[in-house]
Amino acid sequence: MPTSDIRNFIAFAQELVEASGEIIREGARHNNAFISKGDDSPVTEIDRRAETEIRRRIEAAYPSHGILGEEFGSHGIDEDFVWVIDPIDGTKAFVAGIPVFGTLIALTHRGVPILGVIDQPMTRERWIGAEGFPTTLNGARVTTSSRRVLSEAVMSTSNIELYDEDSLPTFRALRSSVHWCVYGGSCYSYGRLASGAIDIAIDRFTNPHDYLAHVAVITHAGGVMTDWDGAPLTIRSGGQCLAAANPALHAAALRRIAPSHRTMPAA
């Protein structure tokens, strides 16, 4: 894909998170009521306002592109280009006023993520990774950790409650092999992994908007992100995600989780 096209997509994605960030920062000044969705996860009016604005801008600028969002579903999911949106990743933290929540935007081409943005509207940190471009944090290049020994690694997981009885042994196998673990960082942990502060992240997500933005951010910072079998993550992948700072550490993590993962029932 021409570099000029990717550069234009990067600039546009930044416009999207600038717009959503204003909505979220204003909303964060107030106590936000929420309702529970069918999966018991919360949603606020700010989630919906932010996604509505992002969708409006995409539809105006790229009417032929598809959109997959957390709050309003999908259209054009089989188009070559699809924007994948999570207006507030970490809504529970947003409601509680804990500023680890952020906005996730990915652009996929034929199902493969080619651009990702992790935007932290309260701390004003923004990671961007894209095909042909190194990952940056607020415009400065970042790289992942060089740590390769699993027992020395710092790991993160977003929410222990996302694991069920079949997948929890996989998490525990990896947790028992690393130095220590950070819990509850949501998308912020993946940004910190891209910046070299965290070495491994494992999660059991449920939807593409939960993980696709992370893929480009981490990959173009020098890391690796796949599913638990080592397969590339696409718009049609399941939610089992494993990210690591470098190929050697990723391979070690895959070997460690393989025995417990292979005993899980087939989906």
Backbone hydrogen bonds, N-H to C=O, Kabsch-Sander energy under -0.5 kcal/mol:
donor,donor_aa,acceptor,acceptor_aa,energy
5,D,2,P,-0.6
6,I,2,P,-1.6
7,R,3,T,-2.7
8,N,4,S,-2.0
9,F,5,D,-2.2
10,I,6,I,-2.6
11,A,7,R,-2.2
12,F,8,N,-2.2
13,A,9,F,-2.8
14,Q,10,I,-2.0
15,E,11,A,-1.6
16,L,12,F,-2.0
17,V,13,A,-2.0
18,E,14,Q,-1.9
19,A,15,E,-2.1
20,S,16,L,-2.4
21,G,17,V,-2.2
22,E,18,E,-1.5
23,I,19,A,-1.3
24,I,20,S,-2.5
25,R,21,G,-2.8
26,E,22,E,-1.9
27,G,23,I,-2.2
28,A,24,I,-2.4
29,R,26,E,-1.1
30,H,27,G,-1.7
33,A,31,N,-0.6
35,I,43,V,-2.2
37,K,41,S,-3.1
40,D,37,K,-2.3
43,V,35,I,-2.1
45,E,33,A,-0.5
48,R,44,T,-1.6
49,R,45,E,-2.5
50,A,46,I,-2.7
51,E,47,D,-2.4
52,T,48,R,-2.3
53,E,49,R,-2.1
54,I,50,A,-2.2
55,R,51,E,-2.9
56,R,52,T,-2.3
57,R,53,E,-1.9
58,I,54,I,-2.2
59,E,55,R,-2.9
60,A,56,R,-1.5
61,A,57,R,-2.3
62,Y,58,I,-3.5
65,H,62,Y,-1.9
66,G,81,F,-2.9
67,I,75,H,-2.6
68,L,83,W,-3.0
69,G,73,G,-2.7
70,E,85,I,-1.4
73,G,69,G,-0.7
75,H,67,I,-2.2
79,E,76,G,-2.0
82,V,108,T,-1.9
83,W,66,G,-2.6
84,V,106,A,-3.1
85,I,68,L,-2.9
86,D,104,L,-2.6
89,D,102,G,-4.0
90,G,88,I,-0.7
94,F,90,G,-2.0
95,V,91,T,-2.8
96,A,92,K,-2.0
97,G,93,A,-0.8
97,G,94,F,-0.9
98,I,93,A,-2.9
100,V,98,I,-2.2
101,F,98,I,-0.7
102,G,89,D,-1.8
103,T,119,D,-2.7
104,L,86,D,-2.5
105,I,117,V,-1.9
106,A,84,V,-2.4
107,L,115,L,-2.0
108,T,82,V,-2.9
109,H,112,V,-2.7
110,R,80,D,-3.4
110,R,108,T,-0.5
112,V,109,H,-1.6
114,I,107,L,-3.1
115,L,107,L,-1.2
116,G,129,G,-2.8
117,V,105,I,-2.4
118,I,127,W,-2.4
119,D,103,T,-2.6
119,D,117,V,-0.6
120,Q,118,I,-0.5
120,Q,125,E,-3.4
124,R,120,Q,-1.7
125,E,120,Q,-1.2
127,W,118,I,-2.7
128,I,136,T,-2.1
129,G,116,G,-2.3
130,A,133,F,-0.9
131,E,114,I,-2.7
133,F,130,A,-2.5
135,T,220,H,-2.0
136,T,128,I,-2.2
137,L,140,A,-2.9
138,N,126,R,-2.5
140,A,137,L,-1.9
142,V,135,T,-2.2
144,T,221,A,-2.2
150,L,148,R,-0.6
152,E,149,V,-1.5
153,A,150,L,-1.5
155,M,153,A,-0.5
155,M,180,W,-2.6
156,S,200,I,-1.6
157,T,182,V,-2.0
162,L,159,N,-2.0
163,Y,160,I,-1.3
168,L,164,D,-2.5
170,T,167,S,-0.9
171,F,167,S,-1.5
172,R,168,L,-2.6
173,A,169,P,-2.2
174,L,170,T,-1.7
175,R,171,F,-3.0
176,S,172,R,-2.2
177,S,174,L,-1.5
178,V,174,L,-0.7
178,V,175,R,-0.8
179,H,153,A,-2.1
180,W,153,A,-1.1
182,V,155,M,-2.9
184,G,157,T,-1.5
188,Y,100,V,-0.8
188,Y,185,G,-1.3
189,S,185,G,-0.5
189,S,186,S,-1.1
190,Y,186,S,-0.6
190,Y,187,C,-0.6
191,G,187,C,-1.7
192,R,188,Y,-2.4
193,L,189,S,-1.8
194,A,190,Y,-1.9
195,S,191,G,-1.4
196,G,193,L,-1.3
197,A,192,R,-2.4
198,I,192,R,-0.9
199,D,154,V,-2.3
200,I,154,V,-1.9
201,A,243,A,-2.5
202,I,156,S,-2.2
203,D,241,C,-2.1
205,F,203,D,-0.5
205,F,239,G,-3.3
210,D,207,N,-1.8
211,Y,208,P,-1.2
212,L,208,P,-2.6
214,H,211,Y,-0.8
215,V,211,Y,-1.0
215,V,212,L,-0.6
216,A,212,L,-0.8
217,V,213,A,-1.3
218,I,214,H,-2.7
219,T,215,V,-2.7
220,H,216,A,-2.2
221,A,218,I,-1.1
222,G,219,T,-1.4
223,G,218,I,-2.6
224,V,244,A,-2.5
226,T,242,L,-2.4
227,D,231,A,-2.3
230,G,227,D,-1.7
233,L,225,M,-0.5
235,I,111,G,-2.1
237,S,234,T,-1.5
241,C,203,D,-2.6
241,C,239,G,-0.8
242,L,226,T,-2.8
243,A,201,A,-3.0
244,A,224,V,-2.7
245,A,199,D,-1.8
250,H,246,N,-2.3
251,A,247,P,-2.5
252,A,248,A,-1.9
253,A,249,L,-2.3
254,L,250,H,-2.5
255,R,251,A,-2.2
256,R,252,A,-1.8
257,I,253,A,-2.1
258,A,254,L,-1.4
261,H,257,I,-2.8
262,R,258,A,-2.5
263,T,259,P,-0.5
263,T,260,S,-0.6
264,M,261,H,-1.5
